[in-house]
Amino acid sequence: MADYNFLSDKEWKLKIDFFRDNYNICKLCPRQCEASRTDDREGVCGAGKEVKIASYNLHFGEEPPVSGKNGSGTIFFSGCTLKCIFCQNYPISQLRNGEIYSIEDLSEIFLGLQKRGAHNLNFVSPTPYLYHIVKAIYLAEKKGLNIPVVYNTSGYERKEIIEKLDGIVDVYMPDFKYSDEKLSLKYSGVKDYMKHADPAIGEMFKQQGELKIDEFGIAENGVIIRHLILPGNVKNSQDVLKIISKRKYKGSYLSLMSQFFPAYRSVNDKDLKRRLYSEEYEKVRSLAISLGFEKGWFQDI
């Protein structure tokens, strides 16, 4: 369980100041687009001065130790640091649907989800709003917030930013989408995905290590790496698994997902305009087993 009292007021102030400094002339994500956010200049991600949220509620569709029986207190933040043409949440990530909230409002949302019995706070695509989030956690902690924080990310993160989340985030849940920079540029608009995701996930594992689950089956801390298998791109998935298998963070739980369906602009792509074939899924699944991935979940096709 989260223990925000681990951080002194001085440490909190240093972290809040750090994220504020990296939010104005924004350098929160690897793009480092330097948008003047306090002047309400939108970054490449679409985020401006204020925090924008599409929805917040108890969510039951995450991995079992995250959703549990009561649900995960999931907050979907508007905008995204990537431009994935296949995004299944594209009205939120790309069209940036949502409403504006103050930092004080955000802290009350956290406390409200805890009061409703949420096992954790689950931040989906939080990176552009880290200044708002960290300050809101600090305010909520003063009023009794004490459930774990889940950092639900695309994996496209700056290692330097993740380092500053030590002591704040309990469960990291990054995607590991690509091994191939040509593919990441084609499908997500960045050619340096692997360059940043690899060390960022390494830092996540350094902080939290293997997933620890309490007596009720709920995640307390650790790392869950998600990988979505893309149709026509079996080699990418196999290469991602091979990379993970050679890293210290192989001790993370693996969530291998087969849930792809054509969404957003993927309907116009020759490979992504269909669902995954069972033989494609089986090739990736078989390799995962042969590489020794024993902890985690294989989503049925």
Salt bridges, closest charged atoms under 4 A:
ASP9 OD1 - LYS142 NZ 2.86
ASP17 OD2 - LYS13 NZ 2.83
ASP17 OD1 - ARG20 NH1 3.14
ASP21 OD1 - ARG20 NE 3.76
GLU42 OE1 - ARG96 NH2 3.35
GLU62 OE1 - ARG226 NH2 2.32
GLU63 OE1 - ARG226 NH2 2.78
GLU108 OE2 - LYS143 NZ 2.91
GLU160 OE1 - ARG158 NE 3.75
GLU163 OE2 - LYS159 NZ 2.67
ASP175 OD2 - LYS177 NZ 3.06
ASP192 OD2 - HIS196 NE2 3.26
ASP198 OD2 - ARG247 NH2 3.01
GLU210 OE1 - LYS295 NZ 2.68
ASP239 OD2 - LYS235 NZ 2.65
ASP269 OD1 - LYS186 NZ 3.85
ASP271 OD2 - LYS270 NZ 3.25
GLU280 OE2 - ARG274 NH2 2.90
GLU282 OE2 - ARG285 NH1 3.39
